[in-house]
């Protein structure tokens, strides 16, 4: 069975979009059927348009489809990436997750492996708590958390976060960073493939 991976991200300025794109490329190379999707923007247009970088990113990614409950039913694995806001995921991602009650109610989110990534303005900006809070949601779904742990040396080279890759806003996307994101995506595809057999 082919791994059907929904990569759902939310990105204000482009960091999580770039992370999701790197993950999508790695997952496709590992044989997965990938849907790259974004969580719907819930901030008022006035807020988005008041910041040039936010507005520019919204316009540059206008062609990327918004994630739906149907995408979550289609997939047999999820990779979720969203920025950290006050130690938890951005409200736009939370708002999307909160639309999934119907899918959850019929067991459509259960028994699927899930991995997560995040970013924040600074190194200790709440990335770990963001990932842990997202994994708490996964446990309520009955899903399987597939964190990268320390399963590859590159994890140590990119901050050592065992819960999922976390990026500091404005930092360069080095080869090590791309390798860490790629490793996490491939690990998720591998686990999803084993579970689907």
NORMO-V586147 format. One record per backbone hydrogen bond with DSSP energy under -1.0 kcal/mol. NH is the residue of the N-H (numbers start at 1). CO is the residue of the C=O. E is the energy in kcal/mol with one decimal. If there is no record, write none. Layout:
<<NH/CO/E> <NH/CO/E>>
//
This chain:
<<5/33/-2.7> <6/77/-2.4> <7/35/-2.8> <8/79/-2.2> <9/37/-2.2> <10/81/-2.1> <18/14/-2.3> <19/15/-2.2> <20/16/-2.5> <21/17/-2.2> <22/18/-2.2> <23/19/-2.3> <24/20/-2.5> <25/21/-2.2> <26/22/-2.0> <27/23/-2.7> <28/24/-2.5> <29/25/-2.1> <30/26/-1.2> <31/28/-1.8> <32/27/-2.5> <33/3/-3.1> <35/5/-2.5> <37/7/-3.1> <38/65/-2.3> <39/9/-2.8> <48/44/-1.9> <49/45/-3.0> <51/48/-1.4> <55/51/-2.7> <56/52/-2.7> <57/53/-2.1> <58/54/-2.4> <59/55/-2.2> <60/56/-2.3> <61/57/-1.6> <62/59/-1.0> <64/61/-1.6> <67/38/-2.7> <72/68/-1.4> <73/69/-1.9> <74/70/-2.3> <75/71/-2.1> <76/4/-2.6> <77/4/-1.1> <78/113/-2.2> <79/6/-2.3> <80/115/-2.4> <81/8/-2.3> <82/117/-1.6> <84/119/-2.8> <85/88/-3.8> <88/85/-1.4> <90/83/-1.7> <94/90/-1.8> <95/91/-2.8> <96/92/-1.7> <97/93/-2.6> <98/94/-2.3> <99/96/-2.0> <100/97/-1.8> <104/100/-2.9> <105/101/-2.8> <106/102/-1.0> <107/104/-2.1> <108/103/-2.8> <111/142/-2.6> <114/144/-3.1> <115/78/-2.1> <117/80/-2.4> <118/165/-2.0> <120/167/-2.0> <125/122/-1.5> <130/126/-2.1> <131/127/-2.2> <132/128/-2.5> <133/129/-2.4> <134/130/-1.9> <135/131/-2.4> <136/132/-1.7> <137/133/-1.4> <138/134/-1.8> <139/135/-2.1> <140/136/-1.6> <141/137/-1.7> <142/138/-1.1> <143/138/-2.6> <144/112/-2.2> <146/114/-3.1> <149/162/-2.6> <151/148/-1.6> <155/152/-1.7> <160/155/-2.5> <167/118/-2.0> <169/120/-3.1> <171/168/-2.5> <174/172/-1.4> <178/174/-2.4> <179/175/-2.2> <180/176/-2.4> <181/177/-2.5> <182/178/-2.6> <183/179/-2.7> <184/180/-2.2> <185/181/-2.3> <186/182/-2.7> <187/183/-2.6> <188/184/-2.0> <189/185/-2.2> <190/186/-2.7> <191/187/-2.5> <192/188/-2.7> <193/189/-2.5> <194/190/-2.0> <195/191/-2.5> <196/192/-1.8>>
//
